[in-house]
């Protein structure tokens, strides 16, 4: 988990630098069944989150297993500029 809000940009996707190896491995393991849609390490303020879409079309946060009722814009931004998922944690 990184403290700074640094990320790696690929096309139109931003991935926290500390999450890159984890997401790469997770995507490789589950590539036939799950698509990773978003992720955030939490930056020592919020829990780490990984949003995925399952083979049944369900969109959920993988670590908490909570459903996300949106197809995009999973994260909200708090007053300090940190992103979080309301269904998983509150600011």
Phi and psi in degrees as a GROMACS rama.xvg file:
@    title "Ramachandran Plot"
@    xaxis  label "Phi"
@    yaxis  label "Psi"
@TYPE xy
-95.244  153.403  UNK-2
-89.1637  -39.2483  UNK-3
-78.1708  154.5  UNK-4
-88.9105  64.8387  UNK-5
-106.7  142.79  UNK-6
-145.313  164.427  UNK-7
-103.761  127.866  UNK-8
-100.498  126.874  UNK-9
-128.902  118.609  UNK-10
51.8089  -115.335  UNK-11
-106.41  19.7615  UNK-12
-114.489  140.122  UNK-13
-116.678  129.983  UNK-14
-125.197  129.024  UNK-15
-55.5188  134.663  UNK-16
-53.5749  -39.5941  UNK-17
-71.2481  -17.0855  UNK-18
-92.7221  -13.9267  UNK-19
-54.2984  -52.1216  UNK-20
-63.9003  -40.277  UNK-21
-62.0146  -48.4548  UNK-22
-66.9802  -38.9347  UNK-23
-59.6845  -47.5904  UNK-24
-66.8275  -42.3988  UNK-25
-62.2609  -43.3945  UNK-26
-63.0403  -39.7042  UNK-27
-66.2081  -41.2759  UNK-28
-67.128  -43.675  UNK-29
-104.864  13.9169  UNK-30
-59.8796  -25.5686  UNK-31
-81.9985  -22.3818  UNK-32
-115.894  -32.189  UNK-33
-128.746  143.339  UNK-34
-112.93  124.239  UNK-35
-77.0644  122.721  UNK-36
-101.041  -32.5649  UNK-37
-162.82  158.893  UNK-38
-158.424  158.835  UNK-39
-156.862  140.032  UNK-40
-77.7654  -17.0734  UNK-41
93.8441  -16.4801  UNK-42
51.7006  39.7374  UNK-43
62.4511  12.8937  UNK-44
-116.109  -36.6386  UNK-45
-125.358  164.48  UNK-46
-70.0572  152.018  UNK-47
-62.0177  139.396  UNK-48
-134.84  144.51  UNK-49
-136.266  115.67  UNK-50
-96.3374  131.525  UNK-51
-136.544  160.489  UNK-52
-115.93  124.256  UNK-53
-84.6362  173.967  UNK-54
-63.7035  -21.0717  UNK-55
-89.587  1.97151  UNK-56
90.2194  -4.13366  UNK-57
-67.2573  130.525  UNK-58
-103.072  125.363  UNK-59
-151.138  163.169  UNK-60
-90.5449  121.293  UNK-61
-66.7763  -35.6192  UNK-62
-76.6906  -42.567  UNK-63
-91.1476  -15.5831  UNK-64
61.8487  30.2854  UNK-65
-93.8911  136.688  UNK-66
-68.0943  143.349  UNK-67
-114.716  116.48  UNK-68
-84.0175  29.2944  UNK-69
-131.834  153.463  UNK-70
-95.4345  -10.6525  UNK-71
-160.424  178.131  UNK-72
53.0107  53.354  UNK-73
-69.8799  -32.5824  UNK-74
-100.31  145.847  UNK-75
-109.9  157.341  UNK-76
-109.844  133.621  UNK-77
-86.6169  -178.704  UNK-78
-62.7854  -27.2747  UNK-79
-89.6822  -0.758772  UNK-80
91.765  8.73947  UNK-81
-88.7559  143.661  UNK-82
-95.3412  145.485  UNK-83
-151.087  161.317  UNK-84
-103.917  117.967  UNK-85
-56.5766  -34.5126  UNK-86
-68.8109  -20.316  UNK-87
-101.433  -38.8208  UNK-88
-149.71  160.671  UNK-89
-113.193  148.668  UNK-90
